[in-house]
């Protein structure tokens, strides 16, 4: 699967390591990258300090950023791409963070501006981990905008991801137990991941030491 996939997305909740793994995978595959740019969202730090006040502005800013980034997909047809987000994560976070009336407003905007035709990934890698592990990793990396994230919030994020990917069938899905595997920092785990991806035969597979 890996050798044929031209558009690969690594996804997972905050702290799962999706960007770090996507970066390492892109380096191995010598591919182009499309990564989220949270540092360019002017509302993000304020959002973590006051979710109710800044959720909608944060969400709309990310929505436009992601649509702008994905617009280049149609221009890159002869090179492999590794990304660290799906556009579908945007409404996932909107449903999690916005009250009903603001969510309805956001959904109208999303439906109006989302690309009518969007390139589907050839492979999605989904990283799973427990909320207590996620919060530890978030604190360890010390990003200023994330310093107010709570474990309770990460519980809700992780649960939303789990429910979303439970029924996901838009692309081949490779689920990684990032609780016990660390393909970002451990070379052996990374090489094992590469091997399993290359030998992936099913549309949906799970990767863990017992998987």
C-alpha positions as CSV (number, residue, x, y, z in Angstrom):
1,X,0.0,0.0,0.0
2,X,2.7,2.5,1.0
3,X,4.6,2.3,-2.2
4,X,1.6,3.0,-4.3
5,X,0.1,5.8,-2.2
6,X,0.7,9.2,-3.6
7,X,-1.3,11.2,-1.1
8,X,-0.9,10.2,2.5
9,X,-2.5,11.8,5.5
10,X,-1.5,11.2,9.1
11,X,-4.3,12.1,11.6
12,X,-5.0,11.9,15.3
13,X,-5.9,14.0,18.3
14,X,-3.8,16.8,19.8
15,X,-0.6,15.3,21.2
16,X,-0.8,12.0,19.3
17,X,2.3,13.0,17.2
18,X,0.7,13.2,13.8
19,X,2.8,16.1,12.6
20,X,6.1,14.6,13.8
21,X,5.3,11.2,12.2
22,X,4.1,12.9,9.0
23,X,7.4,14.9,8.9
24,X,9.5,11.7,9.4
25,X,7.4,9.8,6.9
26,X,7.8,12.6,4.3
27,X,11.6,12.6,4.8
28,X,11.8,8.8,4.3
29,X,9.6,9.0,1.2
30,X,11.2,12.2,-0.1
31,X,7.8,13.7,-0.6
32,X,6.2,17.1,-0.6
33,X,4.3,18.2,2.5
34,X,1.1,20.0,3.4
35,X,1.1,20.7,7.2
36,X,-1.3,22.5,9.4
37,X,0.0,25.9,10.6
38,X,-1.6,26.5,14.0
39,X,1.0,29.3,14.7
40,X,-0.7,31.3,12.0
41,X,-4.1,31.2,13.6
42,X,-4.3,34.5,15.5
43,X,-7.2,33.2,17.7
44,X,-5.8,29.9,18.9
45,X,-4.1,31.0,22.1
46,X,-7.1,33.0,23.1
47,X,-9.3,30.0,22.3
48,X,-7.5,27.8,24.9
49,X,-8.0,30.6,27.4
50,X,-11.7,31.2,26.7
51,X,-13.3,28.5,24.6
52,X,-16.8,30.0,24.6
53,X,-15.6,33.4,23.4
54,X,-13.1,32.4,20.7
55,X,-14.2,29.0,19.4
56,X,-16.0,30.3,16.3
57,X,-13.3,32.7,15.2
58,X,-10.7,30.0,15.7
59,X,-12.7,27.5,13.7
60,X,-13.3,29.8,10.8
61,X,-9.6,30.8,10.7
62,X,-8.6,27.1,10.5
63,X,-11.3,26.4,7.9
64,X,-10.0,29.0,5.5
65,X,-6.4,28.0,6.2
66,X,-7.0,24.4,5.4
67,X,-9.0,25.1,2.3
68,X,-6.2,27.4,1.0
69,X,-3.6,24.7,1.7
70,X,-5.5,21.9,0.0
71,X,-6.0,24.0,-3.1
72,X,-2.5,23.1,-4.2
73,X,-3.4,19.4,-4.4
74,X,-4.7,19.8,-8.0
75,X,-1.3,21.4,-9.0
76,X,0.8,18.5,-7.6
77,X,0.1,15.5,-9.8
78,X,3.6,14.1,-10.3
79,X,4.9,14.1,-6.7
80,X,4.0,12.3,-3.5
81,X,2.4,14.3,-0.8
82,X,2.3,13.7,3.0
83,X,-0.1,15.8,5.1
84,X,-1.1,16.0,8.7
85,X,-4.8,16.8,8.4
86,X,-8.0,15.9,6.7
87,X,-10.4,18.7,5.9
88,X,-13.1,16.7,7.6
89,X,-11.5,17.3,10.9
90,X,-12.7,20.9,10.7
91,X,-16.4,20.1,11.2
92,X,-15.3,17.5,13.8
93,X,-13.8,20.2,16.0
94,X,-16.7,22.6,15.2
95,X,-19.2,20.1,16.5
96,X,-17.1,19.6,19.6
97,X,-16.4,23.3,20.4
98,X,-19.4,25.3,19.2
99,X,-22.8,25.8,20.7
100,X,-25.8,24.8,18.5
101,X,-26.5,28.2,17.0
102,X,-22.9,28.9,16.1
103,X,-22.4,25.4,14.9
104,X,-25.3,25.8,12.5
105,X,-23.8,29.1,11.2
106,X,-20.4,27.4,10.8
107,X,-21.9,24.4,8.9
108,X,-23.6,26.8,6.4
109,X,-20.2,28.5,5.8
110,X,-18.4,25.1,5.5
111,X,-21.0,23.8,3.0
112,X,-20.7,27.0,1.0
113,X,-16.9,27.3,0.7
114,X,-15.7,23.8,0.8
115,X,-14.3,22.5,-2.5
116,X,-16.9,20.7,-4.5
117,X,-14.2,18.3,-5.7
118,X,-11.4,17.4,-3.4
119,X,-8.7,14.9,-3.9
120,X,-9.1,11.8,-1.6
121,X,-6.1,10.4,0.2
122,X,-4.7,7.1,-1.0
123,X,-3.9,6.2,2.6
124,X,-4.9,7.6,6.0
125,X,-2.8,6.8,9.1
126,X,-4.7,7.4,12.4
127,X,-2.8,7.6,15.7
128,X,-4.6,6.6,18.8
129,X,-3.6,7.3,22.4
130,X,-5.2,7.8,25.9
131,X,-6.0,11.3,27.0
132,X,-3.5,11.1,29.9
133,X,-0.8,10.2,27.4
134,X,-1.9,13.0,25.1
135,X,-1.8,15.7,27.8
136,X,1.6,14.5,28.9
137,X,2.9,14.9,25.4
138,X,1.3,18.3,25.0
139,X,2.9,19.6,28.2
140,X,6.2,18.1,27.2
141,X,6.4,19.9,23.9
142,X,5.7,23.2,25.6
143,X,3.8,25.1,22.8
144,X,2.7,28.4,24.3
145,X,-0.7,28.4,22.7
146,X,-1.4,24.9,24.1
147,X,-0.4,25.5,27.7
148,X,-4.0,25.8,28.9
149,X,-5.3,22.6,27.3
150,X,-6.9,20.3,29.9
151,X,-7.1,16.6,30.1
152,X,-10.9,16.8,30.0
153,X,-10.8,18.7,26.7
154,X,-8.4,16.1,25.3
155,X,-10.8,13.3,26.4
156,X,-13.5,14.9,24.3
157,X,-11.2,15.4,21.4
158,X,-10.0,11.8,21.5
159,X,-13.5,10.5,21.8
160,X,-14.6,12.5,18.8
161,X,-11.7,11.1,16.7
162,X,-12.5,7.6,17.8
163,X,-16.2,7.9,16.8
164,X,-15.3,9.6,13.5
165,X,-12.8,6.9,12.4
166,X,-15.0,4.1,13.7
167,X,-17.1,4.4,10.5
168,X,-14.4,6.0,8.3
169,X,-14.3,4.4,4.8
170,X,-13.3,7.3,2.5
171,X,-9.8,5.9,2.1
172,X,-7.7,2.9,3.3
173,X,-7.2,3.4,7.0
174,X,-4.2,2.2,9.0
175,X,-4.8,2.6,12.8
176,X,-1.7,2.9,15.0
177,X,-1.7,2.3,18.7
178,X,0.5,5.3,19.6
179,X,0.0,4.4,23.3
180,X,2.6,1.5,23.1
181,X,4.3,2.3,19.8
182,X,6.5,5.3,19.2
183,X,7.4,5.4,15.5
184,X,8.4,9.1,16.0
185,X,11.3,8.6,18.4
186,X,12.0,4.9,18.2
187,X,13.8,3.8,15.1
188,X,12.7,0.1,15.4
189,X,9.0,1.1,15.7
190,X,9.3,3.4,12.7
191,X,10.9,0.7,10.6
192,X,8.2,-1.8,11.7
193,X,5.6,0.8,10.8
194,X,7.1,1.2,7.3
195,X,7.2,-2.5,6.8
196,X,3.5,-3.0,7.9
197,X,2.4,-0.1,5.6
198,X,4.2,-1.6,2.7
199,X,2.6,-5.0,3.3
200,X,-0.9,-3.6,4.0
201,X,-3.5,-5.6,2.1
202,X,-6.8,-4.8,3.7
203,X,-8.8,-1.6,3.4
204,X,-8.6,-1.2,7.2
205,X,-5.8,-2.5,9.5
206,X,-4.6,-2.1,13.1
207,X,-1.0,-1.8,14.1
208,X,0.1,-2.7,17.6
209,X,2.5,-5.1,19.1
210,X,-0.3,-7.7,19.2
211,X,-1.9,-6.4,16.0
